[in-house]
């Protein structure tokens, strides 16, 4: 067993008719290795994961960086997925053949809770809505698929931050502008860090009028087969109709729906 605390996952071996030395396939392996790593990997770690020489990987990374598919961590030699690659991944899920099954799960949850529910994924420094089903009530929020909200001021966003590797989470808190959206937005780094620790321990996240005044939210994680948090299932409600304390009664139903939702995502 490896003693490396942050091992980089090996790029998946895929049967493909293209030549083994194909430049496209080598680039794909590099991007897969970066995407699968729990923390942004360094050049040597990527080389080990894809089993390619350092000059070859360096050239591939340089090309991918120019294309916006990968980027380098500020002040370090670590690589992360670029916005263009993150957007591509989001588009694949957004237009997946399984979107009908996802929508059906949301519809059933809305029928049970009586409130708007949505499915989100992290996308850069924001949260992207993959799908959303609105309640029949006249008072509701218009945020369709493809819309985004900030990480630090939303239940889903805080859920994703809480499950980031510690180094990435701390860097986000210290370097990102924690914009105040309402009087309740957590903009003090220590307060946000403490909130994220609570979320990791309790297994769900809330938004107590932190993004939109008068709107509360409850979010639960959606895990992949390896236990990673890859999406979030959330419920929104106007506080006058359903306060956050009352919304907690639906936590078991949301957790059950998140397990069903995990089966619809394309791993």
C-alpha positions in Angstrom: 0.0 0.0 0.0 1.3 3.5 -0.9 2.4 5.8 1.9 1.6 8.9 -0.2 -1.1 10.9 1.7 -2.4 12.4 -1.5 -2.0 9.8 -4.3 -2.9 10.7 -7.8 -5.3 8.2 -9.4 -4.0 6.5 -12.5 -5.7 7.5 -15.7 -8.4 4.9 -16.6 -7.3 2.4 -19.3 -9.8 2.6 -22.1 -10.0 0.3 -25.1 -9.7 2.5 -28.1 -9.0 1.8 -31.8 -6.7 4.9 -32.0 -2.9 4.3 -31.9 -1.4 3.9 -28.4 0.8 7.0 -29.1 -2.1 9.2 -30.2 -1.6 12.7 -29.0 -5.3 13.1 -28.3 -5.3 10.0 -26.1 -2.2 11.1 -24.2 -3.8 14.5 -23.5 -7.0 12.7 -22.3 -5.0 10.6 -19.9 -3.4 13.7 -18.5 -6.7 15.5 -18.0 -8.2 12.4 -16.4 -5.3 12.1 -14.0 -5.7 15.8 -12.9 -9.5 15.4 -12.6 -9.2 12.2 -10.5 -6.6 13.6 -8.1 -8.0 14.6 -4.6 -5.6 17.6 -4.6 -4.1 19.5 -7.5 -1.1 17.3 -8.6 2.4 18.4 -9.5 4.2 17.5 -12.8 6.0 14.5 -11.3 2.8 13.1 -9.9 1.0 13.4 -13.2 3.9 11.7 -15.0 3.7 8.8 -12.6 -0.1 8.5 -13.0 0.0 8.4 -16.8 3.3 6.6 -17.2 4.7 9.1 -19.6 8.1 10.9 -19.6 8.3 14.4 -18.0 9.1 16.3 -21.3 6.1 14.7 -23.0 3.7 15.5 -20.1 5.1 19.1 -19.8 4.4 19.7 -23.5 0.9 18.3 -23.2 0.2 20.5 -20.1 1.5 23.6 -21.8 -0.9 23.0 -24.7 -3.9 22.2 -22.4 -3.1 25.3 -20.4 -3.2 27.6 -23.5 -6.5 26.0 -24.4 -8.0 26.7 -21.0 -8.5 23.0 -20.2 -6.1 23.0 -17.3 -4.6 25.7 -15.1 -1.9 26.1 -12.5 -2.5 26.9 -8.9 -1.4 30.5 -8.1 2.1 30.5 -6.5 2.7 26.8 -7.0 3.5 24.2 -9.6 0.3 22.2 -9.1 -2.3 21.7 -11.9 -6.1 21.8 -11.7 -8.9 21.4 -14.2 -9.5 24.6 -16.2 -12.8 26.4 -16.5 -13.2 25.1 -20.1 -12.8 21.5 -18.9 -15.2 22.1 -16.0 -17.8 23.6 -18.3 -17.4 20.6 -20.7 -18.1 18.2 -17.8 -21.1 20.2 -16.7 -22.5 20.2 -20.3 -22.1 16.4 -20.5 -24.2 16.0 -17.3 -26.6 18.8 -18.3 -27.5 17.1 -21.6 -27.2 13.5 -20.4 -29.7 10.9 -21.6 -30.4 10.3 -17.9 -31.8 13.8 -17.4 -35.4 12.5 -17.6 -34.7 10.1 -14.7 -33.1 12.9 -12.7 -36.1 15.2 -13.4 -38.5 12.5 -12.3 -36.7 12.2 -8.9 -36.9 16.0 -8.5 -40.6 16.0 -9.4 -41.4 13.3 -6.8 -39.4 15.2 -4.1 -41.3 18.4 -4.9 -44.6 16.6 -4.7 -43.5 15.3 -1.2 -42.1 18.6 0.1 -44.3 21.1 -1.7 -41.2 23.3 -2.3 -38.8 23.9 -5.2 -36.0 21.3 -5.5 -32.9 21.3 -7.6 -29.8 19.3 -8.5 -26.4 21.1 -8.6 -22.7 20.5 -9.3 -19.6 22.6 -8.5 -18.4 24.6 -11.5 -15.2 26.6 -10.8 -16.0 29.1 -8.0 -19.7 28.8 -8.4 -22.6 26.3 -8.2 -24.3 25.3 -11.4 -27.9 24.1 -11.6 -28.2 20.8 -13.6 -32.0 20.6 -13.1 -34.7 22.2 -11.2 -38.4 21.6 -10.6 -40.5 24.5 -9.4 -43.3 24.3 -6.8 -46.8 25.2 -7.9 -46.9 28.1 -5.4 -47.0 31.5 -7.0 -44.1 32.7 -4.8 -40.9 31.1 -6.1 -37.4 31.7 -7.5 -36.6 31.6 -11.2 -33.2 29.8 -11.5 -33.2 27.3 -14.4 -30.7 24.7 -15.5 -27.4 26.3 -16.3 -27.8 29.1 -13.8 -25.2 29.5 -11.1 -24.9 30.8 -7.5 -21.8 31.5 -5.3 -20.2 28.8 -3.3 -19.9 30.6 0.0 -23.4 31.9 0.1 -25.5 28.8 -0.9 -26.3 25.6 0.8 -25.0 23.5 -2.1 -21.9 25.6 -2.4 -21.0 25.3 1.2 -21.6 21.5 1.0 -19.1 21.3 -1.9 -16.6 23.5 0.0 -16.9 21.4 3.1 -15.9 18.3 1.2 -13.0 19.8 -0.7 -9.5 18.7 0.3 -8.4 20.7 3.3 -5.7 22.6 1.4 -8.1 23.6 -1.4 -10.8 24.6 1.1 -8.4 26.8 3.1 -7.1 28.5 0.0 -10.6 29.3 -1.2 -11.5 30.9 2.1 -8.4 33.0 2.3 -8.1 34.0 -1.4 -11.7 34.3 -2.7 -13.7 37.4 -2.3 -16.5 36.5 0.1 -19.1 38.9 -1.3 -21.9 39.9 1.0 -25.3 39.2 -0.6 -27.5 39.7 2.4 -27.0 40.6 6.1 -26.6 36.9 6.9 -24.0 36.0 4.3 -20.9 34.5 5.9 -18.0 36.9 4.9 -15.7 36.4 7.8 -13.2 33.6 7.0 -13.2 32.0 10.5 -17.0 31.9 10.6 -17.1 30.3 7.2 -14.4 27.8 8.1 -16.3 26.8 11.3 -19.6 26.5 9.3 -17.9 24.1 6.8 -16.6 21.9 9.6 -20.1 21.6 11.0 -21.4 20.7 7.6 -18.8 17.9 7.2 -19.8 16.5 10.6 -23.6 16.7 10.2 -23.8 15.6 6.6 -26.0 18.4 5.2 -25.9 22.1 4.6 -28.3 25.0 5.1 -28.7 28.5 3.7 -30.4 30.7 6.2 -31.2 33.7 3.9 -27.5 34.0 3.1 -27.9 34.5 -0.7 -31.5 35.8 -1.0 -33.2 37.6 1.8 -36.4 35.7 2.8 -35.3 32.4 1.2 -33.9 29.4 3.1 -32.4 26.2 1.7 -31.5 22.7 2.8 -29.0 20.6 0.8 -27.7 17.1 1.0 -24.8 15.5 -0.9 -24.9 13.1 -3.8 -22.0 10.6 -3.7 -20.4 8.7 -6.5 -19.4 5.0 -6.2 -16.1 6.0 -4.4 -17.9 8.1 -1.8 -17.0 11.5 -3.2 -19.5 14.3 -3.1 -20.1 15.1 -6.8 -23.5 16.8 -6.7 -26.0 18.2 -4.3 -29.8 17.9 -4.0 -31.4 21.0 -2.5 -34.8 22.4 -1.5 -35.6 26.1 -1.4 -38.5 27.8 0.3 -39.7 31.3 1.2 -39.2 31.7 5.0 -42.8 33.0 5.6 -44.1 29.7 4.0 -41.6 27.2 5.4 -38.9 28.3 7.9 -35.6 26.5 8.0 -36.4 24.7 11.3 -39.6 23.3 9.7 -37.8 22.4 6.5 -35.6 20.0 8.5 -38.5 17.5 8.7 -37.8 16.7 5.0 -34.1 15.8 5.5 -34.7 12.0 5.5 -36.8 12.2 2.3 -34.0 14.3 0.6 -31.3 11.9 1.7 -33.3 9.0 0.2 -33.8 11.0 -3.0 -30.0 11.7 -3.2 -29.3 8.0 -3.1 -31.6 7.5 -6.1 -30.1 10.5 -7.8 -26.6 9.0 -7.6 -27.7 6.2 -9.9 -28.6 8.6 -12.7 -25.3 10.4 -13.0 -22.8 9.4 -15.6 -19.7 8.2 -13.8 
